[in-house]
Amino acid sequence: MFLSKYKKTLMEVPLILMLAFIIILALTIYQAGCAPAKFPIHWNALGEIDGWASKTFVVWFFPLMALGFYFLMLLIPRIDPLKKNYASFEVAFYLIRLWLMIFLLVIFVITFLAGWGYFINPASPIIILIGLLFITLGLTMPRIKQNYFFGIRTPWTLYSQDNWVKTHQLAGKTFVVGGVLSVLAMFLPAPLNFYIFIIVIMLAGLWPVIYSYLISRQKKV
């Protein structure tokens, strides 16, 4: 799907607003005298905080990471040797960027709320977000054309367009199923939900890679 320049500009608005929110909130917290000296940055499978970082690190880390992500996503379609193919999956590429920015924003908010003493187990929102991300990826996978940055980039998919198409058709199904199962895993008790989530996501991503290899072997037989 080819988009006009106006639509492309309009679609950037949600991304820019989320990026601006992260930066403004980080600066506000940094200047707040009541802000805690440290913030949680890691939780274990039970949802317990097991890693901390200073306020200065956290306040600067999230905005810089969000800025880096935003501009990297703008740069990639321009430096990819197969950049001509991006025009055919502009919407799919945008949805990936959008969900990744939403993910960063939610992690950012959870981190700062937890730092202020609000008891937040991030397992549920993170699992749901990653599950939704995988569903989004699954719906867009069949539309992604050959490129060097997104999709199932194996030596066999990059070598053969037919292999790329078949592998991404399968990946579309495994990613959607993996995403749905990940969201459903949220209703299981910890740490079982976390372990099932990890297994499901690994299988959803690994099986298309194996399938790509098997297709290539069949071609040689």
N, C-alpha and C positions, 0 to 999 in steps of 0.2 A: 504494500500500500504506500503510495507516494503522497506526501503531505506538502501543503503550501507553506511558504515562509511564515505567513500569519499564524497558521495552526501550530507550527513548530515553536514560535515565540510564545504563544498562549500556553502551550503545554509546559513550558519552563517555569511558569508562575508558581505552581504548587511546590516545585523543587526549591526555588529561590526563597519562597516564604518559609519553608521548613529550615533551610540553611540559615536564614536571617534569625529565626526564632532561637536556634541553637546558639548562635553567636551572641545575641542580645542577652539571653538567659545566663550564659556563661559569664559574661562581663558583669552582669548584675550581681551574681553570686560572688564573684571575685572581689567586688567592692563592698559587699555586705559585711559589716563588722561582726554580725552574729553567725556567720557561716562556720561550720565545723572545720577543724584543722585537717581532717582526713576523711576520705570517702571510700566505700567498698568498691572494689573493682572485679571481684571474683566470688562466685558461689559454688559450693559443691553439689553433688547429686541430690542431697537432701534439702537444698535451698538455704543452707547455712553459709554465712559470710566467712570466707577463709583467706581473703586477700584485701589489703588496703593500700591506698596511695594518698599522697598529700593533696591538699586543695589546689595548689598551684599546678601540679601535674594534671589533675583531672580537668580543671577548668580550661587549660590550654589544649589538652589532648583531643577532646571531643570536637571542638570547632575546627582545629587543624585537620583532623581526620575527615570530617565532613567536607571541608573545603577541598582537600586533596582528592576525595572520592568524586566530588562534583566535576572538577576540572579534568580529572583523568577520564571520566566517562564522556566528556566532550572531545577529548583528544584522541581517544582510541579509534573512532571511525575515520579519523583523518590520517592515521599512521599505519593502519592495517594494510598489508599488501593486497588484500581482497576487499578494499574499501568500497568498491563499486557495488558489492552485494548488499551493503547496509541499507541502501535505499529501498530494498524489497522487504525489509522487516523492521522498518522504523518504529511502528507501534509496539511491536514485541520488545524491541530494545528499550523503548521508553518505559514500558511497564516494569521491566527489570530494574531500571534506574530508580523508578518511583518507589518500588517496594524496598529496595535496599536503603533508600533515604529514610523511609518510614521506620525501618528496623533500627537505624542509627539513632533516630529521634527518640524512640521508645526506650532504648537502652540508656540513652542520655538522661531522660527523665527519671527512670527507675534508679539510676545511680545516685542522683542528687536527692531524691526523696528518701532513699535508704540512708544517705549520709546525715540527714536531719533526724534520723531516729524512727522513721515510719517503717514498720515491719512489712517488708515486701519480699515475697518469694518470687523471683523473676522467672522461675521455671515455666509457669503457665503462660504468661504473655510471650516469652521467647519461643516456646514450643509452638504456640499458635501462629506467631509471626513467621517462623521458619516453615511451618506447614503450609501457610498461605503463600509464602514465597515459592515453595516447591510446586504448589498447584498452579501458580502463575507461570512458572518456568515450564511446567508440563503443557499448559495450553499454548505457549508460544514456541516450544521446541520444534514442532513440525514446520513452522514458518521461517525459522532461522536458516539462512543460506551459509555456505562455506565461508569461514573466516578464521582468524588465528587467535581470537580472544574469548569468544562465547560459544557455548554449546559443548558437545562431546568431541573434543579435539584430540583424536588419536591419530597415529601415523596412517591408519587405514581410512579414516573418514576424510582426512585432508588429501589423501592420494586419489580417492575415488569419490566422485559426486554421488554415484549410486549408493555407495556405502554410507555416505553422509546422510542421504535422504532416509534410507531404511533405518539407520541407527537412531535418528532423531524422531522418527515416527514411533519407534518403540519407547524412546526416552520420554516422549510426551505422555505415554500411558503409565510408565513406572513412576514418573515424578508426581503425577496427579494422585495415583494410588498411595505413594509414599507420603504426600502432603496430607491427604485425608486421614490416613492412619496415624500420622503424627499429631494432628489436632485431636483425634479421639483418645490418644494416649494421655492427654492432659487429665482425663477423668480417672486415671489410675493412681494409686498411692505412690509417693516417692519412697525409694529411688527407682521403683519399677518403671514408672512412666519415662524417666530419663533414659534408662537402659534400652527400653523398647524403641524409644525415639531414635537413639543413636543407631541401633541395628537396622531399623526401617530406612533411615536416610542413607546409610551406607549401601544397603542392597539396591535402593532406588537409583543411586548414582553408579554403582559398580556393574550392574547387569547390562546396561547399554554398552559399556566398554568391552565386556566379554563378548557380547553379541556382535559388536563391530569386528572383533578379531575372528570370530567364527565365520562371518560372512566373507572376510578376506581369504580364509583358508579354503572355503568352498569354491571360490573363484579359481584357486590354484590347482584344485583336484581335477 
